[in-house]
Structure formats: structure tokens, C-alpha cells
Amino acid sequence: MILKQHLLLTLYSFCGILLKVAVSKSKVKGSQGSFPITQNVTVVEGGTANLTCRVDHNDNTSLQWSNPAQQTLYFGDKKALRNNRIELVRFSWHELIISITDVTLSDEGQYTCSVFTMPVKTSKSFLTVLGVPEKPEIAGFTKPALEKDTITLTCNTSGSKPAADIRWFKNDKEIKGVKEVNASGKTFTVKSTLELKVDRNDDGITITCRVDHESLSSAPQLATQVLQVHYAPIVKIIPPTELPQEGHYLTLECDFNGNPIPEPVIWTKDGGELPDPDRMTVNGRELTIAFLNKTDNGTYRCEASNSIGQDSAEYLLFVCDFPTTLSPSTTTPPQTTTTTTTVSIETSAASPSTTAMKTSKELPAPEKDPSALADQTATDHAVIGGVVAVVVFITLCLIIVLGRYLARHKGTYLTNEAKGAEDAPDADTAIINAEGNQANADEKKEYFI
């Protein structure tokens, strides 16, 4: 009997322990479900921040939002702090959402959501405010630069948080600058410096300073500067497309560039003025010579200059004879010319001294018309062939006449004037000593050996 009572007591004790464990687990589960849930928020300065607090299990206990200074903003659906920028978005026993409009950098900090249970349960939400960088400005370029000068450009932007990034572009190509960051309270001032050695190809290009920042999304801030570079002119003469011939006209174009724009060009011939102004006229960059003749042969020079320097080019003219016959389809080939250019450039716009630098260059020869050259070559070959044939014919005739003459007079002659003439030392003695003293002249015989 006593044993049974002990067994029953033991069983009751075990059941009590199981019941206590079950109750304890239920309380723990309910306690976990009553903890508030929040998230960190990031917003751009001037934007709107929504702070959300949720509770899975709540037995009609009020929720509360407090700012970083521990001031109550909302208790349930009741507004506790008088601030027109803070408004209630949604309220229930399981959720409390408030909004802060026109956010400033001073609004940044840690906000607290509380559930007033026993004990009070809280959750933290950190509000991050991004400072928007101001529109950048480019400084350092105030006047036109001279070719081969080194210019220094700076780009500044302030008010960014965190610090913004500055990038440089030359037209569409990125170039590297030197960045410097300085803190100013909660924001940063960023400065970037770019050094650039300019040449004539940089005249008119666009230098861009671009500010990248997470608050700008896909629309970065931009500042641009168009470069202006002064340089001396470069001159070349564009030759004619046809071969200069007697009676035709010729047009030479003086092509040049420079900044500032060069003054009107000067045309000369063989180092002096144009000899025939009636036929040789200058219109802007072009020199036109009418009714070409052999006296127009020579070197023509074109010169252009501006405040930075000067340059010139030369063209050698050779006037061809007018052809007697030309095929209707024949196109006169252009003339091969050589252009020599001389350049002198001032070292500085402010310096009175001038450094002369001379360079020579050759322009490519214009293309020739193969059909016209073939016709002209054929004509020349025909004339040369006729002359050679006449010379050969005359030479052959002289050879034949000379050969016949030599053939007739070649050999040894012996005269038998009379008996015993063989012993005579020569023909005269044989005649003198001849028998009959040439009385029998009709009987004399001649032998050709």
C-alpha cells in the first residue's frame, strides 16, 4: 500500500514537471513573437524617409517611435512631437509606420521602436542621409592658350556625403586628374586638378568634369570647358588636276589653317611679284593664270601668316606644248609637282623676340591619266622611229657606195710593156726600156692579179 502511494506521488511529480516545461516553452515562444522588427533606412537629403515597426504577436500593447534624442514621435496613433515634417502613415496593434519629409542631414541617427510589455522590448533603425554634391565648376582657363603650352584646370564640388568622385574627360576619352578631399562638418568638399599640354588639335575640344555620387543615381553632375588654342598656319598648294598646256588656263589653290585666321595670302613667282597681272589674277586663296605659255614656267610661292607665325609652300610650273591631235576621250594628265614649305613660329605672344623654324615638306604628286600619256608616248615613238629609219637608210647607202669603190680598187697591178720588162724595177723603167719604145702600144697587155 505504501509502495503504491510512493508510485502515485512519483507519477504526479513527473506530470507536474512536464506541465511546467510546456508552460515555459509557450511563454518563451510568445515572448519572441512580441519583439518589434525594424530596418535601416537610407534617403537622399531633401527626400522622404519611412520608418516601419512590426510585431508578430501583440496583446493590444501600444507601439512607440522615438528619435535619436529619445524624444517620442508617435505613441500608437497619437503624435507626441510637434513637427510638421513627421506624419503617421499606418497604425495597427501589429504595425506602426511614420514618415519624415524634406529630410536634412541633422535627421540622421538611430531611431527606436518600443513595445510596452513587461519588460519593455525595443528595436533600433538607423537613418542614413546622403548629402547631394553641388554642381561642379571648372576654373583655371581664362584666355586662349598657345600651342605647346601647359594649362592647369581645377574642378570643385561641395556638400557631398559621403565624398563624391570626380572624373575628367577629353571629348569622350577619360583622362586622369589628381583628387583632393576635405571634410566640412558632415559633408565633404572635393577638388580635382588636371594638367594638360595643348597642341593645335586641341583647339575647339570639350573638357568635361563629371561628379559621380550615389545620391545622383544615373544622372551625374557635369561641368564643361571648350578649349581655344592659337597656333601658326600650315600652308600647302593644291595642284591642278590637268597637265598645264600652252593656251590653257591654270588654277592653283593655297590651302592653309591657323588660329587666329591668317591674313590674305601672298602669291609670288621666282621670288618676285607676279610678272603679268593681266593674265595672273588672285582671288582669295586662288591664283589663276590664263592662256599659258612657256614664259610662265617657274616657281610659284604662296605665303600665309597670323600673329603667331607664318608658313609658305611652293609649286614648280612647267608648261607643256599643245598637242597637235588628241582623242576626244583623252583626259590630260596632271603635272607632278613638289611643294616646299617654310614655317616660322613666335615663341610667345607676349615676347617681342621671334624664333624662326624652317621645315620642308613634299606634297604628293597628282595622279596621271594613263590614256593621255599612252597617246603622247606613241606620238613621240613614231617621230623618233622615222628619224632613226632615215639615218639607217643613209648609212646603208654610204656603206654600199664605199664598198663598191674599195672593191674596184683592191689588188696588185703588173704591166708587161715588152720583152724583158719583168726585170725592170718599176713600170716607168719598163716603159722606157721597152722594146720598140712603145711603138707597139696596141700590143701592150694588162694583167689583173
Protein Blocks (a to p, Z undefined) as FASTA:
>chain_A
ZZmmmmmmmmmmmmmmmmmmmmmmmmmmmmmmmpccdddddddehiacddddddfbdghi
acddddfkopafbgcjacfbdcfkbccfbdcfkbccdddehiafklgccddddddddddd
dddddddddddddddddehiabdcdehiacddddddehiacdddddddehjaccdddddd
ddehjbccddddddddddfklgopacddddddfklomaccdddddddddddddddddddf
bdcdehiacddddddddddddddddddeehiacfblmlmccehjaccdehiafklgccdd
dddddfkbccddddddddddddfbdcfklccddddddddddddddfbfklmbdcdddddd
ddddddddfklmmmmmmmmmmmmmmmmmmmmmmmmmmmmmmmmmmmmmgccddddfbghk
lmpmblklmmmmpghilmlmmlpccddZZ
